[in-house]
Amino acid sequence: VNFPDVEKVEWMNKILQQAWPFIGQYLEKLLVETIAPSIRATSTHLQTLSFTKVDLGDRAIKVVGVKAYTEYDKRQVILDLFISYAGDVEINVEVKKYFCKAGVKGIQLHGKLRVILEPLIGDVPLVGAITMFFIRRPKLDINWTGLTNLLDIPGLNAMSDTMIMDAIASFLVLPNRLTVPLVANLHVAQLRSPLPRGIVRIHLLEAEDLAAKDNYMKGVISGKSDPYAVLRVGTQTFTSHHVDNNLNPQWREMYEVIVHEVPGQELELEVFDKDPDQDDFLGRMKLDLGVVKKAVLLDEWYTLKDAPSGQVHLKLEWLSLLPSAERLSEVLERNKNITIYGKTADPPSAAILTVYLDRAQDLPLKKGSKDPSPMVQISVQDTTKESRTVYGTNNPVWEDAFTFFIQDPRKQDIDIQVKDDDRAFTLGSLSIPLSRLISSAELSMDQWFQLEKSGPASRIYITAMLRVLWLNEEAILTTPVTPLPGDGDVESEVSSGVSKVTPTSKRPEHTSPDSNFASEGVLRIHLVEAQSLIAKDNLMGGMMKGKSDPYVKIRVGGLAFKSQVIKENLNPIWNELYEVILTQLPGQEVEFDLYDKDIDQDDFLGRVKVSLSDLISAQFTDQWYTLNDVKSGRIHLVLEWVPKVSDPTRLEQILHYNYRQSYLNKTVPSAGLIFVYVERAHGLPLKKSGKEPKAGAEVSLKNVSYRTKVVNRSTSPQWDEAFHFLIHNPTEDTLIIKLSHSWGQALGSLVLPVRELLDEKDLVLDRWFILDGAMPESQILLRAELKLLDSKLAQCSGAEDTSHVIASGDAASEANCELRHRSVPVQGGEDASSTGKAQVKLSVAYSTEENRLVITVHACRNLPSYSKDPPDTYISFILLPDKNRHTKRKTSVKKKSLKPEFNERFDFDMSCEEAKQKHLEVSVKNSVSFMSREKELLGKLQLDLSQLDLKTGVSQWYDLSHETN
């Protein structure tokens, strides 16, 4: 089998074969001079152990293929080596005290070895260290000779050959790594045990339709099973409790696993039937944890392999590691809502702690001035971990790493005990409250600590790193989990794919879309006119200047529109309307590019970019914008982020206003936006062949239609997909949903007039609907939510005509009532003309819907520079008179910029009356190091919020001063 991304490396195998005798010489030296003395020091029974023969044989290890990864981190190169070794190695060992001889004659090893070259450095040998490990346990087979003699020795007689094999295999598998430093002064412990890529929280919920393994009366009567599950990620293993006599067990257990490498590390789950003698196998599944990282949250049923039937229901959450405590309170509050079943179950963790134990100095000597053999016990709450022992020194170097799950870092301590290897004699102790880490930069401490109850100069070097575990809330699903079982079993209807629908008695009554559903909005763009454009068309070979034939390209949110061409006009009037459904994402812009239409290549006439976040903040703007990148020209735009309302009484006025508008591109403004969430169907008909269908749903409104994914082989498919449509008249438009097998054979349909939503509370329908043209029990569960688009112009139009028909010249379209037009600054806009002073752009508003003060920091310009390089700018601010962490905020740092753009929003929960009593003090700063002589403060500003119209909101540029003004 050839994999396109795996390369063959025969040249490497030739090098290995050539170097194999010399590798054998090195291994012999390593075993005799390093490993044998270490083994002799561990036990009095092994003090006469020696290696009598070390021969690697003639057959070298082979590399079957190599796959390289360079896209994850620019400071490292990752290689996966697919290795195969069937060696004729011979190693003999002797323990003279017990007249024991044993050895190895032949080893087979097959697996995927990951090699990481890091850090990459700008000096020979270019790589700081090489780290090697197996992501998954390799296939290992050792042919022992005389092993039974070896296991008769005191101290080894508790072991078995399988235990030895497990220990060797585990030594090669994550989280264990072999790190070979190539340069001096490297943090070897941090390379050997780097911070995890993330944490996966595994909810083992339930299983269904498991095979029955318990039989009665010698198999005449079929019984059930007593299932339990074993979960593995690398060397981390968890075993659930067993459920008696149940083929549909509910476990409801939660585990947290450390993920070191993605892609690559897998979750392995096996289900067994508990028996008095030997447990029976009920099936297995595997999942690459890279899938969980990409999805952030998975809540799915997985079919068990190697079994006649059975599915298991898992909920998997990817927890990112945050180097800041800003979200700690939110994480702790969220963890309170996670229900834990079982008396011995651990509560969910809020953070992980990694402790790098480096070295100690000047430890006290034992009695008789003997050097100790120090080891360290590190404890957090009920978990204690031990370092290796360093023999015969009071200046030990351990270079070990330990990771702990932390439930609440505000209340827990790290307890460190340095002891002699007999554990009886304490050489020193240390206690570090985790609250110290919370207040430290990046939640890290890297320093020497003085040991207590130790020598006067005894100290220990430790690096401690805390990371808050954060589940990206944007991805949290609200799909209900089936309830805990009552008495007796309920037979379940299971689809053969990943998706699964619970029995009718358990079916959810309503949909459960994620939190982002129906969050999109509509941007209405009225392209009015332009003036003073550049003349690009020349007559008589350029002797006479002509005009231009201008048109506009509009780009926003991945969509593009093109206006009509106005012939020979430097002051064109377009009067065209465009509507775009957009998701509010940071950094988006609306771009207007003007061109002169030519026979061959169109000439550029200027451009304008408008920040979408500024538009959303201002809601409505009607202004002229100066064109950039050209000598002259300006464009008149009316832009509105249209308010969405759920008040059906507004519909008549909205329709009245919309139908009185007249635009040259014949666009009629939309009256509403309908959001549709197609969750699942139930009881669909079978295919004509009698097999289960591959079901998909097509959602249509007028001439716009969308299709869901196709769910494989199920009469109860689950899609969980959302769509949206612009509606011109909710009293006339109709939504149509058609279900089919692979877009062919019809499986049922639903016709839903949009007017039905007008009679519903909040204009929402969320329930099961009976499908036409299907089985009597065929139904679909969906949510339809209507939002009316209530333009500010429609709100104040009244009975008067406010149609946007452009007269001429500078006449701007205006509503016949007073509208506060908040200007939106743009690159080169007239309102953006700079006074030359340092300025900061802020939006300050009070949201009555959310009961919070909203401050948006947009940008700075004309900042001073006090060195040859522009400053690394950030903005900090505080709501006076209170001075605490709830009223202090700061933006991210923008590197080397005199006109940085931030566009960061900050919310403060308070009443409007409280907000009006505050003064906003803003400081624009240069991010400099502690020892730097550069000036930190770039400018200051103080605003009295009582002087601002907070409910309407203010968005403008403010002059900065060096003193508070």
Secondary structure as GFF3:
##gff-version 3
##sequence-region A 1 965
A	DSSP	alpha_helix	10	30	.	.	.	ID=ss1
A	DSSP	pi_helix	31	35	.	.	.	ID=ss2
A	DSSP	alpha_helix	36	42	.	.	.	ID=ss3
A	DSSP	three_ten_helix	44	46	.	.	.	ID=ss4
A	DSSP	beta_strand	49	55	.	.	.	ID=ss5
A	DSSP	beta_strand	62	69	.	.	.	ID=ss6
A	DSSP	beta_strand	77	95	.	.	.	ID=ss7
A	DSSP	three_ten_helix	96	98	.	.	.	ID=ss8
A	DSSP	beta_strand	100	117	.	.	.	ID=ss9
A	DSSP	beta_strand	129	134	.	.	.	ID=ss10
A	DSSP	beta_strand	139	145	.	.	.	ID=ss11
A	DSSP	alpha_helix	147	151	.	.	.	ID=ss12
A	DSSP	alpha_helix	161	172	.	.	.	ID=ss13
A	DSSP	beta_strand	178	181	.	.	.	ID=ss14
A	DSSP	alpha_helix	188	192	.	.	.	ID=ss15
A	DSSP	beta_strand	198	208	.	.	.	ID=ss16
A	DSSP	beta_strand	215	216	.	.	.	ID=ss17
A	DSSP	beta_strand	221	222	.	.	.	ID=ss18
A	DSSP	beta_strand	227	233	.	.	.	ID=ss19
A	DSSP	beta_strand	236	239	.	.	.	ID=ss20
A	DSSP	beta_strand	250	259	.	.	.	ID=ss21
A	DSSP	beta_strand	266	273	.	.	.	ID=ss22
A	DSSP	beta_strand	280	288	.	.	.	ID=ss23
A	DSSP	alpha_helix	289	295	.	.	.	ID=ss24
A	DSSP	beta_strand	297	303	.	.	.	ID=ss25
A	DSSP	beta_strand	311	322	.	.	.	ID=ss26
A	DSSP	alpha_helix	328	336	.	.	.	ID=ss27
A	DSSP	beta_strand	351	361	.	.	.	ID=ss28
A	DSSP	beta_strand	374	380	.	.	.	ID=ss29
A	DSSP	beta_strand	383	386	.	.	.	ID=ss30
A	DSSP	beta_strand	397	406	.	.	.	ID=ss31
A	DSSP	beta_strand	413	420	.	.	.	ID=ss32
A	DSSP	beta_strand	426	433	.	.	.	ID=ss33
A	DSSP	alpha_helix	434	438	.	.	.	ID=ss34
A	DSSP	three_ten_helix	441	443	.	.	.	ID=ss35
A	DSSP	beta_strand	444	450	.	.	.	ID=ss36
A	DSSP	beta_strand	459	470	.	.	.	ID=ss37
A	DSSP	three_ten_helix	473	475	.	.	.	ID=ss38
A	DSSP	three_ten_helix	504	506	.	.	.	ID=ss39
A	DSSP	beta_strand	521	531	.	.	.	ID=ss40
A	DSSP	beta_strand	538	539	.	.	.	ID=ss41
A	DSSP	three_ten_helix	540	542	.	.	.	ID=ss42
A	DSSP	beta_strand	544	545	.	.	.	ID=ss43
A	DSSP	beta_strand	550	556	.	.	.	ID=ss44
A	DSSP	beta_strand	559	562	.	.	.	ID=ss45
A	DSSP	beta_strand	573	582	.	.	.	ID=ss46
A	DSSP	beta_strand	589	596	.	.	.	ID=ss47
A	DSSP	beta_strand	603	611	.	.	.	ID=ss48
A	DSSP	alpha_helix	612	618	.	.	.	ID=ss49
A	DSSP	beta_strand	620	626	.	.	.	ID=ss50
A	DSSP	beta_strand	634	641	.	.	.	ID=ss51
A	DSSP	beta_strand	644	645	.	.	.	ID=ss52
A	DSSP	three_ten_helix	648	650	.	.	.	ID=ss53
A	DSSP	alpha_helix	651	659	.	.	.	ID=ss54
A	DSSP	beta_strand	672	682	.	.	.	ID=ss55
A	DSSP	beta_strand	695	701	.	.	.	ID=ss56
A	DSSP	beta_strand	704	707	.	.	.	ID=ss57
A	DSSP	beta_strand	718	727	.	.	.	ID=ss58
A	DSSP	beta_strand	734	741	.	.	.	ID=ss59
A	DSSP	beta_strand	745	753	.	.	.	ID=ss60
A	DSSP	three_ten_helix	754	759	.	.	.	ID=ss61
A	DSSP	three_ten_helix	761	763	.	.	.	ID=ss62
A	DSSP	beta_strand	764	770	.	.	.	ID=ss63
A	DSSP	beta_strand	779	789	.	.	.	ID=ss64
A	DSSP	alpha_helix	792	795	.	.	.	ID=ss65
A	DSSP	three_ten_helix	830	832	.	.	.	ID=ss66
A	DSSP	beta_strand	839	847	.	.	.	ID=ss67
A	DSSP	beta_strand	852	861	.	.	.	ID=ss68
A	DSSP	beta_strand	873	880	.	.	.	ID=ss69
A	DSSP	beta_strand	888	890	.	.	.	ID=ss70
A	DSSP	beta_strand	901	909	.	.	.	ID=ss71
A	DSSP	alpha_helix	912	916	.	.	.	ID=ss72
A	DSSP	beta_strand	919	926	.	.	.	ID=ss73
A	DSSP	beta_strand	937	944	.	.	.	ID=ss74
A	DSSP	three_ten_helix	945	947	.	.	.	ID=ss75
A	DSSP	beta_strand	954	959	.	.	.	ID=ss76
###
